[in-house]
């Protein structure tokens, strides 16, 4: 399996919201809930973190730039198609992709 395929397997197990649902549920009563931007940043952090860990595991002695490039490419592709995050133009703009 490719890095992207393995990352998709992890993310798809989380459902459409993944860790976002857990974080939103943890907001104390009476407090404002997470904004769309905050949910997107949380989701991106989860996807990129998982991609970085997988890429590092694949090649523990690779240079940081190589790991960042592999992880970033896989994470951007998976994040763009993951549940509620795919159609959000600001989510794609945050990772340097076009919404179209």
NUSE-379858 format. One record per residue: x, y, z of N, C-alpha, C, O in turn; residue in three letters. Coordinates in Angstrom, 1 decimal. Each point is the difference from the previous one (the first is absolute). Layout:
<n.east->X, n.north->Y, n.up->Z, ca.east->X, ca.north->Y, ca.up->Z, c.east->X, c.north->Y, c.up->Z, o.east->X, o.north->Y, o.up->Z, res->ALA> $
...
***
This chain:
<n.east->0.8, n.north->-1.2, n.up->0.0, ca.east->-0.8, ca.north->1.2, ca.up->0.0, c.east->0.9, c.north->1.2, c.up->0.0, o.east->1.0, o.north->0.1, o.up->0.6, res->UNK> $
<n.east->-1.5, n.north->1.0, n.up->-1.3, ca.east->0.7, ca.north->1.2, ca.up->0.0, c.east->-0.2, c.north->0.8, c.up->1.3, o.east->-0.9, o.north->-0.4, o.up->0.8, res->UNK> $
<n.east->1.7, n.north->1.4, n.up->-0.5, ca.east->-0.2, ca.north->0.8, ca.up->1.1, c.east->-1.4, c.north->0.6, c.up->0.0, o.east->-0.7, o.north->0.0, o.up->1.1, res->UNK> $
<n.east->0.3, n.north->0.5, n.up->-2.2, ca.east->-1.4, ca.north->0.6, ca.up->-0.1, c.east->-1.1, c.north->-1.0, c.up->0.3, o.east->-0.9, o.north->0.3, o.up->0.6, res->UNK> $
<n.east->1.1, n.north->-1.5, n.up->-1.1, ca.east->-1.0, ca.north->-1.1, ca.up->0.2, c.east->-0.1, c.north->-0.3, c.up->1.5, o.east->-1.1, o.north->-0.2, o.up->0.6, res->UNK> $
<n.east->2.3, n.north->0.0, n.up->0.0, ca.east->0.0, ca.north->-0.3, ca.up->1.5, c.east->-0.6, c.north->1.2, c.up->0.8, o.east->-0.7, o.north->-0.2, o.up->1.0, res->UNK> $
<n.east->1.0, n.north->1.4, n.up->-1.4, ca.east->-0.5, ca.north->1.2, ca.up->0.7, c.east->-1.5, c.north->0.0, c.up->-0.2, o.east->-0.7, o.north->0.3, o.up->1.0, res->UNK> $
<n.east->0.2, n.north->-0.6, n.up->-2.2, ca.east->-1.5, ca.north->0.0, ca.up->-0.2, c.east->-0.6, c.north->-1.0, c.up->0.9, o.east->-1.1, o.north->0.2, o.up->0.5, res->UNK> $
<n.east->1.7, n.north->-1.4, n.up->-0.4, ca.east->-0.6, ca.north->-1.0, ca.up->0.9, c.east->-0.1, c.north->0.4, c.up->1.4, o.east->-1.0, o.north->-0.2, o.up->0.7, res->UNK> $
<n.east->2.0, n.north->0.9, n.up->-0.2, ca.east->-0.1, ca.north->0.6, ca.up->1.4, c.east->-1.1, c.north->1.0, c.up->0.1, o.east->-0.8, o.north->0.0, o.up->0.9, res->UNK> $
<n.east->0.8, n.north->1.0, n.up->-1.8, ca.east->-0.9, ca.north->1.1, ca.up->0.0, c.east->-1.5, c.north->-0.5, c.up->-0.2, o.east->-0.9, o.north->0.5, o.up->0.7, res->UNK> $
<n.east->0.7, n.north->-1.4, n.up->-1.6, ca.east->-1.3, ca.north->-0.5, ca.up->-0.2, c.east->-0.6, c.north->-0.7, c.up->1.1, o.east->-1.2, o.north->-0.1, o.up->0.2, res->UNK> $
<n.east->2.0, n.north->-0.5, n.up->0.7, ca.east->-0.5, ca.north->-0.7, ca.up->1.2, c.east->-0.6, c.north->1.1, c.up->1.0, o.east->-0.8, o.north->-0.4, o.up->0.8, res->UNK> $
<n.east->1.3, n.north->1.6, n.up->-0.9, ca.east->-0.4, ca.north->1.0, ca.up->0.9, c.east->-1.4, c.north->0.6, c.up->-0.3, o.east->-0.6, o.north->0.7, o.up->0.8, res->UNK> $
<n.east->0.1, n.north->-1.0, n.up->-2.0, ca.east->-1.3, ca.north->0.6, ca.up->-0.4, c.east->0.2, c.north->1.3, c.up->-0.6, o.east->1.1, o.north->0.5, o.up->-0.2, res->UNK> $
<n.east->-2.2, n.north->0.2, n.up->0.0, ca.east->0.1, ca.north->1.3, ca.up->-0.7, c.east->0.6, c.north->1.1, c.up->0.9, o.east->0.5, o.north->1.0, o.up->-0.6, res->UNK> $
<n.east->-0.6, n.north->-1.1, n.up->1.9, ca.east->0.5, ca.north->1.1, ca.up->0.8, c.east->1.3, c.north->-0.4, c.up->0.8, o.east->0.7, o.north->0.9, o.up->0.4, res->UNK> $
<n.east->-0.5, n.north->-2.2, n.up->-0.3, ca.east->1.2, ca.north->-0.4, ca.up->0.7, c.east->0.2, c.north->0.6, c.up->1.4, o.east->-0.9, o.north->0.0, o.up->0.8, res->UNK> $
<n.east->2.1, n.north->0.5, n.up->-0.5, ca.east->0.2, ca.north->0.6, ca.up->1.3, c.east->-0.8, c.north->1.3, c.up->0.2, o.east->0.0, o.north->0.5, o.up->1.2, res->UNK> $
<n.east->-0.5, n.north->0.1, n.up->-2.2, ca.east->-0.8, ca.north->1.2, ca.up->0.1, c.east->-1.2, c.north->-0.2, c.up->0.9, o.east->-0.3, o.north->0.8, o.up->0.9, res->UNK> $
<n.east->-0.4, n.north->-1.9, n.up->-1.0, ca.east->-1.2, ca.north->-0.3, ca.up->0.8, c.east->0.4, c.north->-0.1, c.up->1.5, o.east->-0.7, o.north->0.5, o.up->0.8, res->UNK> $
<n.east->1.9, n.north->-1.2, n.up->-0.5, ca.east->0.4, ca.north->-0.1, ca.up->1.4, c.east->0.4, c.north->1.4, c.up->0.5, o.east->-0.4, o.north->0.3, o.up->1.2, res->UNK> $
<n.east->1.0, n.north->0.5, n.up->-2.0, ca.east->0.4, ca.north->1.4, ca.up->0.5, c.east->-1.2, c.north->0.8, c.up->0.2, o.east->-0.1, o.north->0.8, o.up->1.0, res->UNK> $
<n.east->-0.9, n.north->-0.8, n.up->-1.9, ca.east->-1.2, ca.north->0.8, ca.up->0.1, c.east->-0.8, c.north->-0.4, c.up->1.3, o.east->-0.5, o.north->0.8, o.up->0.7, res->UNK> $
<n.east->0.5, n.north->-2.1, n.up->-0.5, ca.east->-0.8, ca.north->-0.5, ca.up->1.2, c.east->0.7, c.north->0.4, c.up->1.3, o.east->-0.7, o.north->0.1, o.up->1.0, res->UNK> $
<n.east->2.0, n.north->0.2, n.up->-1.0, ca.east->0.7, ca.north->0.4, ca.up->1.2, c.east->-0.1, c.north->1.5, c.up->0.3, o.east->0.5, o.north->0.4, o.up->1.1, res->UNK> $
<n.east->-1.1, n.north->0.4, n.up->-1.9, ca.east->-0.2, ca.north->1.4, ca.up->0.2, c.east->-1.0, c.north->0.1, c.up->1.2, o.east->-1.1, o.north->-0.5, o.up->0.0, res->UNK> $
<n.east->1.5, n.north->1.2, n.up->1.1, ca.east->-0.8, ca.north->0.2, ca.up->1.1, c.east->-1.4, c.north->0.6, c.up->-0.3, o.east->-0.1, o.north->0.9, o.up->-0.9, res->UNK> $
<n.east->-0.9, n.north->-1.3, n.up->1.7, ca.east->-1.3, ca.north->0.6, ca.up->-0.2, c.east->0.1, c.north->1.5, c.up->0.1, o.east->0.6, o.north->0.5, o.up->0.9, res->UNK> $
<n.east->-1.3, n.north->0.3, n.up->-1.7, ca.east->0.0, ca.north->1.4, ca.up->0.0, c.east->1.1, c.north->0.7, c.up->-0.7, o.east->0.0, o.north->1.2, o.up->-0.2, res->UNK> $
<n.east->1.0, n.north->-2.0, n.up->-0.3, ca.east->1.1, ca.north->0.6, ca.up->-0.8, c.east->-0.4, c.north->-0.1, c.up->-1.4, o.east->-0.8, o.north->-0.9, o.up->-0.4, res->UNK> $
<n.east->1.4, n.north->1.7, n.up->-0.4, ca.east->-0.2, ca.north->-0.1, ca.up->-1.5, c.east->0.6, c.north->-1.2, c.up->-0.5, o.east->1.1, o.north->-0.5, o.up->0.5, res->UNK> $
<n.east->-1.7, n.north->-0.1, n.up->-1.5, ca.east->0.5, ca.north->-1.3, ca.up->-0.6, c.east->1.2, c.north->0.4, c.up->-0.9, o.east->0.2, o.north->1.2, o.up->-0.3, res->UNK> $
<n.east->0.5, n.north->-2.2, n.up->-0.2, ca.east->1.0, ca.north->0.3, ca.up->-1.0, c.east->-0.5, c.north->0.6, c.up->-1.3, o.east->-1.1, o.north->-0.4, o.up->-0.4, res->UNK> $
<n.east->1.8, n.north->1.3, n.up->-0.1, ca.east->-0.4, ca.north->0.6, ca.up->-1.3, c.east->0.4, c.north->-1.0, c.up->-1.1, o.east->0.7, o.north->-1.0, o.up->0.2, res->UNK> $
<n.east->-1.2, n.north->1.2, n.up->-1.4, ca.east->0.3, ca.north->-0.8, ca.up->-1.1, c.east->1.5, c.north->0.0, c.up->-0.3, o.east->0.6, o.north->-1.1, o.up->-0.3, res->UNK> $
<n.east->0.0, n.north->2.2, n.up->0.4, ca.east->1.5, ca.north->0.1, ca.up->-0.2, c.east->0.7, c.north->-0.9, c.up->1.1, o.east->1.0, o.north->-0.7, o.up->-0.3, res->UNK> $
<n.east->-1.4, n.north->0.8, n.up->1.5, ca.east->0.6, ca.north->-0.7, ca.up->1.1, c.east->-0.1, c.north->-1.5, c.up->-0.2, o.east->0.9, o.north->-0.8, o.up->0.2, res->UNK> $
<n.east->-2.1, n.north->0.4, n.up->-0.7, ca.east->-0.2, ca.north->-1.5, ca.up->-0.3, c.east->0.8, c.north->-0.4, c.up->-1.1, o.east->0.6, o.north->-1.1, o.up->0.0, res->UNK> $
<n.east->-0.4, n.north->1.9, n.up->-1.0, ca.east->0.9, ca.north->-0.3, ca.up->-1.2, c.east->1.4, c.north->-0.1, c.up->0.5, o.east->0.7, o.north->-1.0, o.up->-0.4, res->UNK> $
<n.east->-0.2, n.north->1.9, n.up->1.2, ca.east->1.4, ca.north->-0.1, ca.up->0.5, c.east->0.2, c.north->-1.2, c.up->0.8, o.east->1.0, o.north->-0.7, o.up->-0.1, res->UNK> $
<n.east->-2.0, n.north->0.3, n.up->1.0, ca.east->0.1, ca.north->-1.2, ca.up->0.8, c.east->0.1, c.north->-1.2, c.up->-0.9, o.east->0.8, o.north->-0.9, o.up->0.2, res->UNK> $
<n.east->-1.7, n.north->0.8, n.up->-1.2, ca.east->0.0, ca.north->-1.1, ca.up->-1.0, c.east->1.3, c.north->-0.1, c.up->-0.8, o.east->0.5, o.north->-1.1, o.up->-0.1, res->UNK> $
<n.east->0.0, n.north->2.3, n.up->-0.4, ca.east->1.2, ca.north->0.0, ca.up->-0.7, c.east->1.2, c.north->-0.5, c.up->0.9, o.east->0.8, o.north->-0.8, o.up->-0.5, res->UNK> $
<n.east->-0.8, n.north->1.2, n.up->1.7, ca.east->1.0, ca.north->-0.4, ca.up->0.9, c.east->0.0, c.north->-1.5, c.up->0.2, o.east->1.1, o.north->-0.7, o.up->0.1, res->UNK> $
<n.east->-2.3, n.north->0.1, n.up->0.0, ca.east->-0.1, ca.north->-1.5, ca.up->0.2, c.east->0.5, c.north->-0.7, c.up->-1.2, o.east->0.8, o.north->-0.9, o.up->0.1, res->UNK> $
<n.east->-1.2, n.north->1.4, n.up->-1.3, ca.east->0.3, ca.north->-0.7, ca.up->-1.3, c.east->1.5, c.north->0.2, c.up->-0.2, o.east->0.7, o.north->-1.0, o.up->-0.4, res->UNK> $
<n.east->-0.1, n.north->2.2, n.up->0.5, ca.east->1.4, ca.north->0.2, ca.up->-0.2, c.east->0.9, c.north->-0.8, c.up->1.0, o.east->1.0, o.north->-0.6, o.up->-0.4, res->UNK> $
<n.east->-1.5, n.north->0.6, n.up->1.6, ca.east->0.8, ca.north->-0.7, ca.up->1.1, c.east->0.1, c.north->-1.5, c.up->-0.3, o.east->1.0, o.north->-0.6, o.up->0.1, res->UNK> $
<n.east->-2.1, n.north->0.0, n.up->-0.5, ca.east->-0.1, ca.north->-1.4, ca.up->-0.4, c.east->0.9, c.north->-0.2, c.up->-1.2, o.east->0.7, o.north->-1.0, o.up->0.0, res->UNK> $
<n.east->-0.8, n.north->1.8, n.up->-1.0, ca.east->0.9, ca.north->-0.1, ca.up->-1.2, c.east->1.4, c.north->0.1, c.up->0.3, o.east->0.9, o.north->-0.8, o.up->-0.5, res->UNK> $
<n.east->-0.5, n.north->1.7, n.up->1.4, ca.east->1.4, ca.north->0.2, ca.up->0.4, c.east->0.5, c.north->-1.3, c.up->0.7, o.east->1.1, o.north->-0.4, o.up->-0.3, res->UNK> $
<n.east->-1.9, n.north->-0.1, n.up->1.2, ca.east->0.4, ca.north->-1.2, ca.up->0.7, c.east->0.2, c.north->-1.2, c.up->-0.9, o.east->0.9, o.north->-0.7, o.up->0.1, res->UNK> $
<n.east->-1.8, n.north->0.6, n.up->-1.0, ca.east->0.1, ca.north->-1.2, ca.up->-1.0, c.east->1.2, c.north->0.2, c.up->-0.9, o.east->0.7, o.north->-1.0, o.up->-0.2, res->UNK> $
<n.east->-0.5, n.north->2.2, n.up->-0.3, ca.east->1.2, ca.north->0.3, ca.up->-0.8, c.east->1.3, c.north->-0.3, c.up->0.7, o.east->1.0, o.north->-0.5, o.up->-0.5, res->UNK> $
<n.east->-0.9, n.north->1.0, n.up->1.8, ca.east->1.2, ca.north->-0.2, ca.up->0.8, c.east->0.2, c.north->-1.5, c.up->0.3, o.east->1.1, o.north->-0.5, o.up->0.0, res->UNK> $
<n.east->-2.2, n.north->-0.2, n.up->0.2, ca.east->0.1, ca.north->-1.5, ca.up->0.3, c.east->0.5, c.north->-0.7, c.up->-1.3, o.east->0.8, o.north->-0.9, o.up->0.1, res->UNK> $
<n.east->-1.2, n.north->1.4, n.up->-1.2, ca.east->0.5, ca.north->-0.6, ca.up->-1.3, c.east->1.5, c.north->0.1, c.up->-0.2, o.east->0.6, o.north->-0.9, o.up->-0.5, res->UNK> $
<n.east->-0.1, n.north->2.0, n.up->0.9, ca.east->1.4, ca.north->0.3, ca.up->-0.2, c.east->0.6, c.north->0.8, c.up->1.2, o.east->0.1, o.north->1.3, o.up->-0.1, res->UNK> $
<n.east->0.2, n.north->-1.9, n.up->1.1, ca.east->0.4, ca.north->0.6, ca.up->1.3, c.east->1.3, c.north->0.9, c.up->-0.2, o.east->0.2, o.north->0.9, o.up->0.9, res->UNK> $
<n.east->0.6, n.north->-1.2, n.up->-1.9, ca.east->1.2, ca.north->0.8, ca.up->-0.2, c.east->0.0, c.north->1.0, c.up->-1.0, o.east->1.0, o.north->0.7, o.up->-0.3, res->UNK> $
<n.east->-2.2, n.north->-0.4, n.up->-0.3, ca.east->-0.1, ca.north->1.0, ca.up->-1.1, c.east->0.1, c.north->1.4, c.up->0.7, o.east->-0.2, o.north->0.2, o.up->1.2, res->UNK> $
<n.east->0.6, n.north->0.7, n.up->-2.0, ca.east->0.1, ca.north->1.4, ca.up->0.4, c.east->-1.4, c.north->0.6, c.up->0.3, o.east->-1.0, o.north->-0.5, o.up->-0.6, res->UNK> $
<n.east->1.0, n.north->1.5, n.up->1.4, ca.east->-1.3, ca.north->0.6, ca.up->0.4, c.east->-0.7, c.north->0.5, c.up->-1.2, o.east->-1.2, o.north->-0.1, o.up->-0.1, res->UNK> $
<n.east->1.9, n.north->0.8, n.up->-0.9, ca.east->-0.7, ca.north->0.5, ca.up->-1.1, c.east->-0.6, c.north->-1.0, c.up->-0.9, o.east->-1.1, o.north->0.2, o.up->-0.5, res->UNK> $
<n.east->1.7, n.north->-1.4, n.up->0.4, ca.east->-0.6, ca.north->-1.1, ca.up->-0.8, c.east->-1.3, c.north->-0.5, c.up->0.7, o.east->-1.0, o.north->-0.3, o.up->-0.6, res->UNK> $
<n.east->1.0, n.north->0.2, n.up->2.0, ca.east->-1.1, ca.north->-0.5, ca.up->0.7, c.east->-1.1, c.north->1.1, c.up->-0.1, o.east->-1.2, o.north->-0.4, o.up->-0.2, res->UNK> $
<n.east->1.5, n.north->1.6, n.up->0.4, ca.east->-1.0, ca.north->1.1, ca.up->-0.1, c.east->-0.7, c.north->0.0, c.up->-1.4, o.east->-1.2, o.north->0.2, o.up->-0.1, res->UNK> $
<n.east->2.0, n.north->-0.4, n.up->-1.0, ca.east->-0.5, ca.north->0.0, ca.up->-1.3, c.east->-1.0, c.north->-1.2, c.up->-0.2, o.east->-1.1, o.north->0.2, o.up->-0.5, res->UNK> $
<n.east->1.6, n.north->-1.4, n.up->0.9, ca.east->-0.9, ca.north->-1.2, ca.up->-0.2, c.east->-1.3, c.north->0.2, c.up->0.8, o.east->-1.1, o.north->-0.3, o.up->-0.5, res->UNK> $
<n.east->1.3, n.north->0.7, n.up->1.8, ca.east->-1.2, ca.north->0.1, ca.up->0.9, c.east->-0.9, c.north->1.1, c.up->-0.5, o.east->-1.3, o.north->-0.2, o.up->0.0, res->UNK> $
<n.east->1.8, n.north->1.3, n.up->-0.5, ca.east->-0.8, ca.north->1.1, ca.up->-0.4, c.east->-0.8, c.north->-0.4, c.up->-1.3, o.east->-1.2, o.north->0.4, o.up->-0.1, res->UNK> $
<n.east->1.8, n.north->-1.1, n.up->-0.8, ca.east->-0.7, ca.north->-0.4, ca.up->-1.2, c.east->-1.2, c.north->-0.9, c.up->0.3, o.east->-1.1, o.north->0.2, o.up->-0.5, res->UNK> $
<n.east->1.4, n.north->-1.2, n.up->1.3, ca.east->-1.0, ca.north->-1.0, ca.up->0.4, c.east->-1.1, c.north->0.6, c.up->0.8, o.east->-1.2, o.north->-0.2, o.up->-0.2, res->UNK> $
<n.east->1.6, n.north->1.1, n.up->1.2, ca.east->-1.0, ca.north->0.6, ca.up->0.8, c.east->-0.9, c.north->0.9, c.up->-0.7, o.east->-1.2, o.north->0.1, o.up->0.2, res->UNK> $
<n.east->1.7, n.north->0.7, n.up->-1.2, ca.east->-0.8, ca.north->0.9, ca.up->-0.8, c.east->-1.0, c.north->-0.7, c.up->-0.8, o.east->-1.2, o.north->0.4, o.up->-0.1, res->UNK> $
<n.east->1.6, n.north->-1.5, n.up->-0.5, ca.east->-0.9, ca.north->-0.8, ca.up->-0.8, c.east->-1.2, c.north->-0.6, c.up->0.8, o.east->-1.1, o.north->0.0, o.up->-0.3, res->UNK> $
<n.east->1.5, n.north->-0.6, n.up->1.5, ca.east->-1.0, ca.north->-0.6, ca.up->0.9, c.east->-0.9, c.north->1.0, c.up->0.6, o.east->-1.2, o.north->-0.2, o.up->0.1, res->UNK> $
<n.east->1.8, n.north->1.3, n.up->0.4, ca.east->-0.8, ca.north->1.0, ca.up->0.6, c.east->-1.0, c.north->0.6, c.up->-0.9, o.east->-1.2, o.north->0.3, o.up->0.4, res->UNK> $
<n.east->1.5, n.north->-0.1, n.up->-1.7, ca.east->-0.9, ca.north->0.5, ca.up->-1.0, c.east->-1.2, c.north->-0.9, c.up->-0.2, o.east->-1.1, o.north->0.5, o.up->-0.4, res->UNK> $
<n.east->1.3, n.north->-1.8, n.up->0.6, ca.east->-1.2, ca.north->-0.9, ca.up->-0.3, c.east->-0.7, c.north->-0.5, c.up->1.3, o.east->-0.9, o.north->-0.7, o.up->-0.1, res->UNK> $
<n.east->1.4, n.north->1.1, n.up->1.3, ca.east->-0.5, ca.north->-0.5, ca.up->1.2, c.east->-1.2, c.north->0.7, c.up->0.5, o.east->0.0, o.north->1.2, o.up->0.4, res->UNK> $
<n.east->-1.1, n.north->-1.9, n.up->-0.4, ca.east->-1.3, ca.north->0.4, ca.up->0.6, c.east->-0.4, c.north->1.5, c.up->-0.3, o.east->0.0, o.north->0.5, o.up->-1.1, res->UNK> $
<n.east->-0.3, n.north->0.2, n.up->2.2, ca.east->-0.4, ca.north->1.3, ca.up->-0.1, c.east->1.0, c.north->1.0, c.up->-0.4, o.east->-0.3, o.north->1.1, o.up->-0.4, res->UNK> $
<n.east->1.6, n.north->-1.5, n.up->0.4, ca.east->1.0, ca.north->1.0, ca.up->-0.3, c.east->0.3, c.north->0.2, c.up->-1.5, o.east->0.5, o.north->1.0, o.up->-0.4, res->UNK> $
<n.east->-0.9, n.north->-2.0, n.up->-0.4, ca.east->0.2, ca.north->0.1, ca.up->-1.4, c.east->-0.5, c.north->1.2, c.up->-0.7, o.east->0.7, o.north->0.7, o.up->-0.7, res->UNK> $
<n.east->-2.0, n.north->-0.3, n.up->0.9, ca.east->-0.6, ca.north->1.1, ca.up->-0.8, c.east->0.3, c.north->1.3, c.up->0.6, o.east->-0.5, o.north->1.0, o.up->-0.5, res->UNK> $
<n.east->1.2, n.north->-0.8, n.up->1.6, ca.east->0.3, ca.north->1.3, ca.up->0.6, c.east->1.1, c.north->0.7, c.up->-0.7, o.east->1.2, o.north->-0.4, o.up->0.1, res->UNK> $
<n.east->-1.5, n.north->1.5, n.up->-0.8, ca.east->1.1, ca.north->0.7, ca.up->-0.7, c.east->1.1, c.north->0.5, c.up->0.9, o.east->1.1, o.north->0.0, o.up->-0.4, res->UNK> $
<n.east->-1.5, n.north->0.4, n.up->1.6, ca.east->1.1, ca.north->0.5, ca.up->0.9, c.east->0.9, c.north->-1.1, c.up->0.5, o.east->1.1, o.north->0.3, o.up->0.3, res->UNK> $
<n.east->-1.6, n.north->-1.5, n.up->-0.2, ca.east->0.8, ca.north->-1.1, ca.up->0.4, c.east->1.1, c.north->-0.3, c.up->-1.0, o.east->1.1, o.north->-0.2, o.up->0.3, res->UNK> $
<n.east->-1.5, n.north->0.2, n.up->-1.6, ca.east->0.9, ca.north->-0.3, ca.up->-1.0, c.east->1.0, c.north->1.2, c.up->-0.2, o.east->1.1, o.north->-0.2, o.up->-0.3, res->UNK> $
<n.east->-1.6, n.north->1.4, n.up->0.5, ca.east->0.9, ca.north->1.2, ca.up->-0.1, c.east->1.0, c.north->-0.1, c.up->1.1, o.east->1.1, o.north->0.5, o.up->-0.2, res->UNK> $
<n.east->-1.5, n.north->-1.0, n.up->1.3, ca.east->1.0, ca.north->-0.1, ca.up->1.2, c.east->1.2, c.north->-0.9, c.up->-0.3, o.east->1.0, o.north->0.2, o.up->0.5, res->UNK> $
<n.east->-1.2, n.north->-1.1, n.up->-1.4, ca.east->1.1, ca.north->-0.9, ca.up->-0.4, c.east->0.5, c.north->0.2, c.up->-1.4, o.east->0.8, o.north->-0.8, o.up->-0.5, res->UNK> $
<n.east->-1.2, n.north->2.0, n.up->0.0, ca.east->0.6, ca.north->0.4, ca.up->-1.3, c.east->-0.6, c.north->-0.7, c.up->-1.2, o.east->0.6, o.north->0.0, o.up->-1.1, res->UNK> $
<n.east->-1.9, n.north->-0.4, n.up->1.2, ca.east->-0.6, ca.north->-0.7, ca.up->-1.2, c.east->-1.2, c.north->0.9, c.up->-0.4, o.east->-0.5, o.north->0.8, o.up->0.7, res->UNK> $
<n.east->0.2, n.north->-0.9, n.up->-2.0, ca.east->-1.2, ca.north->0.7, ca.up->-0.5, c.east->-1.3, c.north->-0.8, c.up->0.3, o.east->0.1, o.north->-1.2, o.up->0.0, res->UNK> $
<n.east->-1.1, n.north->1.9, n.up->0.3, ca.east->-1.3, ca.north->-0.7, ca.up->0.3, c.east->-0.7, c.north->-0.5, c.up->-1.2, o.east->-0.8, o.north->-0.9, o.up->0.1, res->UNK> $
<n.east->1.1, n.north->1.4, n.up->-1.3, ca.east->-0.6, ca.north->-0.5, ca.up->-1.2, c.east->0.4, c.north->-1.4, c.up->-0.5, o.east->-0.5, o.north->-0.4, o.up->-1.0, res->UNK> $
***
